[in-house]
Every structure is written in structure tokens, then in C-alpha cells.
Amino acid sequence: MSTNQQQPDSEKQVNFGHQKVSAEEKTERVSAVFRAVAKRYDIMNDIMSLGSHRIFKRMVLHMSGIRQGANVLDLAGGTGDMAALFADAVGTEGAVMLADLNEDMMRVGRDRLLDQGLTQIGFCRTPAESLPFANQQFDCACVSFGLRNFTDKDLALRELLRVLKPGAALLVLEFSKPTDPLLEGAYKAFQTLWPPIGRALVGDAQPYQYLVDSIRVHPDQKALRQMFTDAGFVDVEYHNLLGGIAAIHRGCKPIQGPKAD
């Protein structure tokens, strides 16, 4: 169980898209967003990213360097496409824990993964800010397009550090800030199409307006790198994808040196 007794401050004002809301309200509203889109989530991902998110996730897998027999945490794992990649990599001697706060998203993932026979994947409903796992439990952790939805990103990063083994890596794949102004303008124009596409496919534009807004207020590459460092990670680096539309951040838990006599 978690030894971290900290919880998100319910009085603290946090971003829900462009709005400032309480931590408790953000948690509830993000959950409602993903309940609304769970069954069509993967279809919308393919449309909005033109399929590129699948390539990005394979890049995360490659950068993780995990081997057979490893124990991996896929936090905010949702419908399980990242967990499936990790499961193939760790093999039957390894284990993958798919953790997510939203039961509807996780149910879609659980059904799909079990149908694929990936029995080395476990499932846990949990907030990112208070993980029910032991200290130094995992050989690797990943958050794929989920960090911007966390109520308290700094606390979640500290929790991820706690549950990783010394020397283990955290990889965060997330939307970021394009490095070229022309690309940024074109990308923002493309984003205006997401809410009407969402209305057409799932009958509700609001979840996709939240997606657009949450991307625009998410920390940029350098700010997120500093958040990793502030949480205690070392050797922090990031790699831009599609000119910074997305980025992969990677940091490691420090290796503890031998205790002095």
C-alpha cells in the first residue's frame, strides 16, 4: 500500500481546460469526460492523431528498454493499447499493471486485453496522486496522454518516483508545444475540428473541447522537464515528436549509493 499520506488539496484551484476549479471538481469532471467517450475513445484517437499516436507509443516502448520478466506500471492506461505493447515485451514471466481512475475506460481495456489472452496484465482503479503500490515495486512506469488530466501533476510525479526501483525510468508521452509558429497555427486550426468530429461520432462535443483546452494549458517541454527534476528524477530529457506537437519525457529514479559505515 502507499506510504504517501499526501492528498491533493481540495481547496487548491487547478486547471480544467481554461477554467479554474477545485481539485475535487476537476477529478469529477475529468471522470465524466472519459465516461462519455470510453467506447469510442480509440477511434477518436486515430482520427485526431491521423494514427500517429500508435507510432509514438511504440517509440515509448523502445525508449523504455524493458526486457522479459520486467514489472511495468502503465498509469492512466485507459483502454490498454500501451499495456498491450508492454505485455508483449515483458512476456509471461513479467507483469504489467494497468492503473486508471476511470472504471469505464478500464473496462473497455480489460475486455480487449483478456480477449487477446494477455493474462500478465493486472488492473487497478486508483488516483495518480495516491498509488496503492509498494515502494520500489516497478522496473518502469509510463503515462501516455494522461498527465495533463491529473489533478495534481507534481504529487503524481512524486508518487511515480516512490514506486519505481532505483535506476528505473518514467516515460511520459503527452501533447506539447510546437516549436515552429507556423506549425503551431496550423495545429490549432486542426484542433478546431475536434469538437464537431466528436459530436458526430459520440454525440457530444464537450469532451473534445476539454481535450483542446487541456492541451493548450499543459506545461511545455521545458516546464515539464523541470517538474520531473523537482520531483526527484535525474537524467531528465525530452524528445519532440512532429515538431513538438507531442513529446516524450524520460527521467530515472536516482540509484542509491552504498551507506557509509
Short mmCIF file of the C-alpha atoms (twelve columns), coordinates in Angstrom:
data_MODEL
# 
_entry.id   MODEL 
# 
loop_
_atom_site.group_PDB 
_atom_site.id 
_atom_site.type_symbol 
_atom_site.label_atom_id 
_atom_site.label_alt_id 
_atom_site.label_comp_id 
_atom_site.label_asym_id 
_atom_site.label_seq_id 
_atom_site.Cartn_x 
_atom_site.Cartn_y 
_atom_site.Cartn_z 
_atom_site.pdbx_PDB_model_num 
ATOM 1   C CA . MET A 1   0.000   0.000   0.000   1 
ATOM 2   C CA . SER A 2   1.033   3.617   -0.477  1 
ATOM 3   C CA . THR A 3   3.125   5.084   2.290   1 
ATOM 4   C CA . ASN A 4   2.485   8.568   0.945   1 
ATOM 5   C CA . GLN A 5   -0.180  10.216  3.078   1 
ATOM 6   C CA . GLN A 6   -0.434  13.350  0.952   1 
ATOM 7   C CA . GLN A 7   -3.624  14.016  -0.970  1 
ATOM 8   C CA . PRO A 8   -4.488  16.726  -3.486  1 
ATOM 9   C CA . ASP A 9   -5.602  19.874  -1.642  1 
ATOM 10  C CA . SER A 10  -9.376  20.059  -2.159  1 
ATOM 11  C CA . GLU A 11  -9.236  23.858  -1.735  1 
ATOM 12  C CA . LYS A 12  -6.497  24.316  -4.318  1 
ATOM 13  C CA . GLN A 13  -7.558  25.810  -7.654  1 
ATOM 14  C CA . VAL A 14  -6.390  23.786  -10.648 1 
ATOM 15  C CA . ASN A 15  -6.898  23.926  -14.405 1 
ATOM 16  C CA . PHE A 16  -9.806  22.174  -16.052 1 
ATOM 17  C CA . GLY A 17  -9.044  23.304  -19.566 1 
ATOM 18  C CA . HIS A 18  -9.057  27.096  -19.354 1 
ATOM 19  C CA . GLN A 19  -11.226 27.123  -16.224 1 
ATOM 20  C CA . LYS A 20  -10.015 27.263  -12.632 1 
ATOM 21  C CA . VAL A 21  -11.830 24.740  -10.444 1 
ATOM 22  C CA . SER A 22  -11.250 22.952  -7.157  1 
ATOM 23  C CA . ALA A 23  -9.165  19.774  -7.173  1 
ATOM 24  C CA . GLU A 24  -12.231 17.742  -6.260  1 
ATOM 25  C CA . GLU A 25  -14.291 19.248  -9.065  1 
ATOM 26  C CA . LYS A 26  -11.553 18.608  -11.628 1 
ATOM 27  C CA . THR A 27  -11.388 14.944  -10.623 1 
ATOM 28  C CA . GLU A 28  -15.148 14.602  -11.030 1 
ATOM 29  C CA . ARG A 29  -15.298 16.475  -14.325 1 
ATOM 30  C CA . VAL A 30  -12.373 14.593  -15.903 1 
ATOM 31  C CA . SER A 31  -14.037 11.325  -14.896 1 
ATOM 32  C CA . ALA A 32  -17.253 12.472  -16.582 1 
ATOM 33  C CA . VAL A 33  -15.347 13.352  -19.761 1 
ATOM 34  C CA . PHE A 34  -13.879 9.876   -20.082 1 
ATOM 35  C CA . ARG A 35  -17.095 8.105   -19.145 1 
ATOM 36  C CA . ALA A 36  -18.703 9.888   -22.082 1 
ATOM 37  C CA . VAL A 37  -16.091 8.804   -24.635 1 
ATOM 38  C CA . ALA A 38  -14.847 5.425   -23.364 1 
ATOM 39  C CA . LYS A 39  -16.469 3.250   -26.033 1 
ATOM 40  C CA . ARG A 40  -15.278 5.407   -28.962 1 
ATOM 41  C CA . TYR A 41  -12.040 6.656   -27.402 1 
ATOM 42  C CA . ASP A 42  -9.661  4.685   -29.627 1 
ATOM 43  C CA . ILE A 43  -11.486 5.599   -32.834 1 
ATOM 44  C CA . MET A 44  -11.263 9.288   -31.959 1 
ATOM 45  C CA . ASN A 45  -7.569  8.927   -31.116 1 
ATOM 46  C CA . ASP A 46  -6.878  7.514   -34.561 1 
ATOM 47  C CA . ILE A 47  -8.832  10.312  -36.249 1 
ATOM 48  C CA . MET A 48  -7.365  13.190  -34.243 1 
ATOM 49  C CA . SER A 49  -3.767  11.962  -34.498 1 
ATOM 50  C CA . LEU A 50  -4.114  10.522  -38.025 1 
ATOM 51  C CA . GLY A 51  -2.858  7.280   -36.487 1 
ATOM 52  C CA . SER A 52  0.408   8.777   -35.273 1 
ATOM 53  C CA . HIS A 53  -0.282  8.011   -31.592 1 
ATOM 54  C CA . ARG A 54  0.368   4.326   -32.307 1 
ATOM 55  C CA . ILE A 55  3.836   5.137   -33.675 1 
ATOM 56  C CA . PHE A 56  4.556   7.366   -30.671 1 
ATOM 57  C CA . LYS A 57  3.621   4.582   -28.246 1 
ATOM 58  C CA . ARG A 58  5.995   2.176   -29.945 1 
ATOM 59  C CA . MET A 59  8.706   4.802   -29.540 1 
ATOM 60  C CA . VAL A 60  7.926   4.914   -25.809 1 
ATOM 61  C CA . LEU A 61  8.265   1.143   -25.656 1 
ATOM 62  C CA . HIS A 62  11.639  1.317   -27.402 1 
ATOM 63  C CA . MET A 63  12.890  4.095   -25.107 1 
ATOM 64  C CA . SER A 64  11.815  2.162   -22.004 1 
ATOM 65  C CA . GLY A 65  14.432  -0.501  -22.637 1 
ATOM 66  C CA . ILE A 66  12.403  -3.084  -20.706 1 
ATOM 67  C CA . ARG A 67  13.132  -6.772  -21.058 1 
ATOM 68  C CA . GLN A 68  11.308  -10.022 -20.448 1 
ATOM 69  C CA . GLY A 69  10.417  -10.557 -16.814 1 
ATOM 70  C CA . ALA A 70  10.094  -6.834  -16.006 1 
ATOM 71  C CA . ASN A 71  7.341   -5.354  -13.844 1 
ATOM 72  C CA . VAL A 72  5.776   -2.289  -15.514 1 
ATOM 73  C CA . LEU A 73  3.227   0.306   -14.382 1 
ATOM 74  C CA . ASP A 74  1.017   1.815   -17.091 1 
ATOM 75  C CA . LEU A 75  -0.626  4.716   -15.248 1 
ATOM 76  C CA . ALA A 76  -3.693  6.331   -16.827 1 
ATOM 77  C CA . GLY A 77  -3.589  3.289   -19.074 1 
ATOM 78  C CA . GLY A 78  -7.214  3.673   -20.159 1 
ATOM 79  C CA . THR A 79  -8.228  1.260   -22.892 1 
ATOM 80  C CA . GLY A 80  -4.938  -0.603  -22.734 1 
ATOM 81  C CA . ASP A 81  -3.092  -0.142  -26.020 1 
ATOM 82  C CA . MET A 82  0.137   0.812   -24.220 1 
ATOM 83  C CA . ALA A 83  -0.293  -2.023  -21.719 1 
ATOM 84  C CA . ALA A 84  -0.605  -4.498  -24.594 1 
ATOM 85  C CA . LEU A 85  2.729   -3.348  -26.031 1 
ATOM 86  C CA . PHE A 86  4.407   -3.693  -22.651 1 
ATOM 87  C CA . ALA A 87  2.844   -7.119  -22.098 1 
ATOM 88  C CA . ASP A 88  4.368   -8.433  -25.320 1 
ATOM 89  C CA . ALA A 89  7.758   -7.051  -24.257 1 
ATOM 90  C CA . VAL A 90  7.835   -8.458  -20.715 1 
ATOM 91  C CA . GLY A 91  6.455   -11.856 -21.704 1 
ATOM 92  C CA . THR A 92  4.677   -14.328 -19.496 1 
ATOM 93  C CA . GLU A 93  7.364   -14.085 -16.802 1 
ATOM 94  C CA . GLY A 94  6.804   -10.350 -16.438 1 
ATOM 95  C CA . ALA A 95  3.820   -8.309  -15.318 1 
ATOM 96  C CA . VAL A 96  2.054   -5.102  -16.347 1 
ATOM 97  C CA . MET A 97  -0.228  -3.134  -14.034 1 
ATOM 98  C CA . LEU A 98  -2.785  -1.020  -15.886 1 
ATOM 99  C CA . ALA A 99  -3.916  1.653   -13.443 1 
ATOM 100 C CA . ASP A 100 -6.559  4.272   -14.157 1 
ATOM 101 C CA . LEU A 101 -9.066  6.322   -12.190 1 
ATOM 102 C CA . ASN A 102 -11.849 5.826   -14.728 1 
ATOM 103 C CA . GLU A 103 -13.622 2.475   -14.482 1 
ATOM 104 C CA . ASP A 104 -15.394 2.873   -17.841 1 
ATOM 105 C CA . MET A 105 -12.134 3.306   -19.734 1 
ATOM 106 C CA . MET A 106 -10.515 0.454   -17.857 1 
ATOM 107 C CA . ARG A 107 -13.471 -1.859  -18.519 1 
ATOM 108 C CA . VAL A 108 -13.035 -1.380  -22.270 1 
ATOM 109 C CA . GLY A 109 -9.335  -2.126  -21.916 1 
ATOM 110 C CA . ARG A 110 -9.851  -5.134  -19.650 1 
ATOM 111 C CA . ASP A 111 -12.292 -6.780  -22.061 1 
ATOM 112 C CA . ARG A 112 -9.996  -6.233  -25.031 1 
ATOM 113 C CA . LEU A 113 -6.807  -7.392  -23.328 1 
ATOM 114 C CA . LEU A 114 -8.356  -10.502 -21.856 1 
ATOM 115 C CA . ASP A 115 -9.750  -11.356 -25.294 1 
ATOM 116 C CA . GLN A 116 -6.165  -11.150 -26.560 1 
ATOM 117 C CA . GLY A 117 -5.059  -13.625 -23.886 1 
ATOM 118 C CA . LEU A 118 -2.742  -11.151 -22.155 1 
ATOM 119 C CA . THR A 119 -3.152  -12.617 -18.692 1 
ATOM 120 C CA . GLN A 120 0.012   -10.967 -17.314 1 
ATOM 121 C CA . ILE A 121 -1.841  -7.635  -17.132 1 
ATOM 122 C CA . GLY A 122 -3.416  -6.608  -13.837 1 
ATOM 123 C CA . PHE A 123 -5.921  -3.795  -13.315 1 
ATOM 124 C CA . CYS A 124 -6.206  -1.226  -10.562 1 
ATOM 125 C CA . ARG A 125 -8.587  1.715   -10.181 1 
ATOM 126 C CA . THR A 126 -6.653  4.464   -8.424  1 
ATOM 127 C CA . PRO A 127 -5.937  8.190   -8.478  1 
ATOM 128 C CA . ALA A 128 -2.448  9.032   -9.695  1 
ATOM 129 C CA . GLU A 129 -1.764  11.079  -6.580  1 
ATOM 130 C CA . SER A 130 -2.078  8.183   -4.113  1 
ATOM 131 C CA . LEU A 131 -0.899  4.941   -5.669  1 
ATOM 132 C CA . PRO A 132 -1.694  1.735   -3.737  1 
ATOM 133 C CA . PHE A 133 1.656   0.143   -4.570  1 
ATOM 134 C CA . ALA A 134 4.740   -0.628  -2.529  1 
ATOM 135 C CA . ASN A 135 7.879   1.464   -2.596  1 
ATOM 136 C CA . GLN A 136 10.321  0.420   -5.325  1 
ATOM 137 C CA . GLN A 137 7.877   -2.028  -6.923  1 
ATOM 138 C CA . PHE A 138 8.259   -1.330  -10.663 1 
ATOM 139 C CA . ASP A 139 11.081  -1.611  -13.194 1 
ATOM 140 C CA . CYS A 140 9.468   1.034   -15.416 1 
ATOM 141 C CA . ALA A 141 6.455   3.351   -15.421 1 
ATOM 142 C CA . CYS A 142 4.637   5.077   -18.247 1 
ATOM 143 C CA . VAL A 143 1.951   7.730   -18.597 1 
ATOM 144 C CA . SER A 144 0.630   8.003   -22.145 1 
ATOM 145 C CA . PHE A 145 -1.527  11.054  -22.931 1 
ATOM 146 C CA . GLY A 146 -2.760  11.156  -19.342 1 
ATOM 147 C CA . LEU A 147 -0.578  13.522  -17.323 1 
ATOM 148 C CA . ARG A 148 -2.486  16.651  -18.297 1 
ATOM 149 C CA . ASN A 149 -5.642  15.128  -16.767 1 
ATOM 150 C CA . PHE A 150 -4.095  14.573  -13.325 1 
ATOM 151 C CA . THR A 151 -5.490  16.750  -10.575 1 
ATOM 152 C CA . ASP A 152 -2.041  17.337  -9.023  1 
ATOM 153 C CA . LYS A 153 0.757   16.633  -11.506 1 
ATOM 154 C CA . ASP A 154 3.571   17.360  -9.053  1 
ATOM 155 C CA . LEU A 155 2.203   14.976  -6.442  1 
ATOM 156 C CA . ALA A 156 1.612   12.298  -9.090  1 
ATOM 157 C CA . LEU A 157 5.219   12.569  -10.274 1 
ATOM 158 C CA . ARG A 158 6.464   12.143  -6.700  1 
ATOM 159 C CA . GLU A 159 4.258   9.077   -6.301  1 
ATOM 160 C CA . LEU A 160 5.635   7.608   -9.514  1 
ATOM 161 C CA . LEU A 161 9.158   8.188   -8.226  1 
ATOM 162 C CA . ARG A 162 8.280   6.383   -4.990  1 
ATOM 163 C CA . VAL A 163 7.000   3.197   -6.646  1 
ATOM 164 C CA . LEU A 164 9.920   2.883   -9.081  1 
ATOM 165 C CA . LYS A 165 13.020  0.882   -8.306  1 
ATOM 166 C CA . PRO A 166 16.329  2.796   -8.136  1 
ATOM 167 C CA . GLY A 167 17.565  3.382   -11.672 1 
ATOM 168 C CA . ALA A 168 14.136  2.684   -13.211 1 
ATOM 169 C CA . ALA A 169 12.697  5.053   -15.795 1 
ATOM 170 C CA . LEU A 170 9.473   7.022   -16.051 1 
ATOM 171 C CA . LEU A 171 8.303   7.876   -19.561 1 
ATOM 172 C CA . VAL A 172 5.583   10.432  -20.202 1 
ATOM 173 C CA . LEU A 173 4.095   10.757  -23.684 1 
ATOM 174 C CA . GLU A 174 1.982   13.883  -23.891 1 
ATOM 175 C CA . PHE A 175 0.827   16.675  -26.155 1 
ATOM 176 C CA . SER A 176 3.232   19.592  -26.013 1 
ATOM 177 C CA . LYS A 177 4.082   22.884  -27.733 1 
ATOM 178 C CA . PRO A 178 5.078   23.030  -31.426 1 
ATOM 179 C CA . THR A 179 8.459   24.646  -31.904 1 
ATOM 180 C CA . ASP A 180 7.548   26.428  -35.148 1 
ATOM 181 C CA . PRO A 181 4.934   29.244  -35.070 1 
ATOM 182 C CA . LEU A 182 3.532   28.273  -38.474 1 
ATOM 183 C CA . LEU A 183 3.115   24.660  -37.368 1 
ATOM 184 C CA . GLU A 184 1.520   25.825  -34.132 1 
ATOM 185 C CA . GLY A 185 -1.014  27.917  -36.052 1 
ATOM 186 C CA . ALA A 186 -1.873  25.069  -38.403 1 
ATOM 187 C CA . TYR A 187 -2.214  22.660  -35.493 1 
ATOM 188 C CA . LYS A 188 -4.566  24.999  -33.610 1 
ATOM 189 C CA . ALA A 189 -6.691  25.281  -36.745 1 
ATOM 190 C CA . PHE A 190 -6.822  21.470  -36.972 1 
ATOM 191 C CA . GLN A 191 -7.867  21.287  -33.308 1 
ATOM 192 C CA . THR A 192 -10.971 23.362  -34.019 1 
ATOM 193 C CA . LEU A 193 -12.279 20.353  -35.964 1 
ATOM 194 C CA . TRP A 194 -12.103 18.000  -32.982 1 
ATOM 195 C CA . PRO A 195 -15.276 19.094  -31.126 1 
ATOM 196 C CA . PRO A 196 -17.561 18.806  -34.181 1 
ATOM 197 C CA . ILE A 197 -15.997 15.452  -35.084 1 
ATOM 198 C CA . GLY A 198 -16.612 14.339  -31.506 1 
ATOM 199 C CA . ARG A 199 -20.237 15.442  -31.714 1 
ATOM 200 C CA . ALA A 200 -20.659 13.424  -34.910 1 
ATOM 201 C CA . LEU A 201 -19.054 10.250  -33.548 1 
ATOM 202 C CA . VAL A 202 -20.037 10.161  -29.872 1 
ATOM 203 C CA . GLY A 203 -22.884 12.680  -29.778 1 
ATOM 204 C CA . ASP A 204 -21.034 15.121  -27.532 1 
ATOM 205 C CA . ALA A 205 -18.578 17.886  -28.451 1 
ATOM 206 C CA . GLN A 206 -17.703 18.914  -24.885 1 
ATOM 207 C CA . PRO A 207 -15.160 16.155  -24.114 1 
ATOM 208 C CA . TYR A 208 -13.181 17.156  -27.182 1 
ATOM 209 C CA . GLN A 209 -13.353 20.845  -26.379 1 
ATOM 210 C CA . TYR A 210 -11.878 19.907  -22.997 1 
ATOM 211 C CA . LEU A 211 -9.141  17.994  -24.824 1 
ATOM 212 C CA . VAL A 212 -8.241  21.052  -26.893 1 
ATOM 213 C CA . ASP A 213 -8.254  23.333  -23.849 1 
ATOM 214 C CA . SER A 214 -6.262  20.907  -21.686 1 
ATOM 215 C CA . ILE A 215 -3.529  20.681  -24.331 1 
ATOM 216 C CA . ARG A 216 -3.211  24.465  -24.525 1 
ATOM 217 C CA . VAL A 217 -2.732  24.923  -20.763 1 
ATOM 218 C CA . HIS A 218 -0.438  21.914  -20.276 1 
ATOM 219 C CA . PRO A 219 3.199   22.711  -19.357 1 
ATOM 220 C CA . ASP A 220 5.528   22.971  -22.329 1 
ATOM 221 C CA . GLN A 221 8.579   20.775  -22.819 1 
ATOM 222 C CA . LYS A 222 10.997  22.733  -20.648 1 
ATOM 223 C CA . ALA A 223 8.471   23.294  -17.871 1 
ATOM 224 C CA . LEU A 224 7.627   19.586  -17.703 1 
ATOM 225 C CA . ARG A 225 11.322  18.698  -17.686 1 
ATOM 226 C CA . GLN A 226 11.716  20.959  -14.645 1 
ATOM 227 C CA . MET A 227 8.729   19.290  -12.966 1 
ATOM 228 C CA . PHE A 228 10.463  15.918  -13.384 1 
ATOM 229 C CA . THR A 229 13.607  17.341  -11.794 1 
ATOM 230 C CA . ASP A 230 11.691  18.955  -8.944  1 
ATOM 231 C CA . ALA A 231 10.005  15.606  -8.226  1 
ATOM 232 C CA . GLY A 232 13.427  13.972  -7.808  1 
ATOM 233 C CA . PHE A 233 14.106  12.383  -11.200 1 
ATOM 234 C CA . VAL A 234 17.591  12.537  -12.728 1 
ATOM 235 C CA . ASP A 235 18.951  12.349  -16.278 1 
ATOM 236 C CA . VAL A 236 15.740  14.017  -17.479 1 
ATOM 237 C CA . GLU A 237 15.415  14.500  -21.222 1 
ATOM 238 C CA . TYR A 238 12.688  15.037  -23.771 1 
ATOM 239 C CA . HIS A 239 12.247  14.231  -27.429 1 
ATOM 240 C CA . ASN A 240 9.902   16.251  -29.633 1 
ATOM 241 C CA . LEU A 241 7.545   14.416  -31.976 1 
ATOM 242 C CA . LEU A 242 6.066   16.015  -35.096 1 
ATOM 243 C CA . GLY A 243 7.834   19.279  -34.388 1 
ATOM 244 C CA . GLY A 244 6.738   19.413  -30.747 1 
ATOM 245 C CA . ILE A 245 3.038   18.630  -31.216 1 
ATOM 246 C CA . ALA A 246 3.808   15.845  -28.783 1 
ATOM 247 C CA . ALA A 247 6.866   14.956  -26.728 1 
ATOM 248 C CA . ILE A 248 8.276   12.049  -24.757 1 
ATOM 249 C CA . HIS A 249 9.871   12.958  -21.440 1 
ATOM 250 C CA . ARG A 250 12.112  10.411  -19.738 1 
ATOM 251 C CA . GLY A 251 13.663  10.535  -16.291 1 
ATOM 252 C CA . CYS A 252 15.182  7.998   -13.914 1 
ATOM 253 C CA . LYS A 253 14.943  7.388   -10.204 1 
ATOM 254 C CA . PRO A 254 18.363  8.008   -8.630  1 
ATOM 255 C CA . ILE A 255 20.435  4.945   -7.781  1 
ATOM 256 C CA . GLN A 256 21.142  4.993   -4.071  1 
ATOM 257 C CA . GLY A 257 24.810  4.721   -3.245  1 
ATOM 258 C CA . PRO A 258 26.133  2.404   -0.538  1 
ATOM 259 C CA . LYS A 259 25.583  3.561   3.018   1 
ATOM 260 C CA . ALA A 260 28.627  4.833   4.844   1 
ATOM 261 C CA . ASP A 261 29.895  2.740   7.740   1 
# 
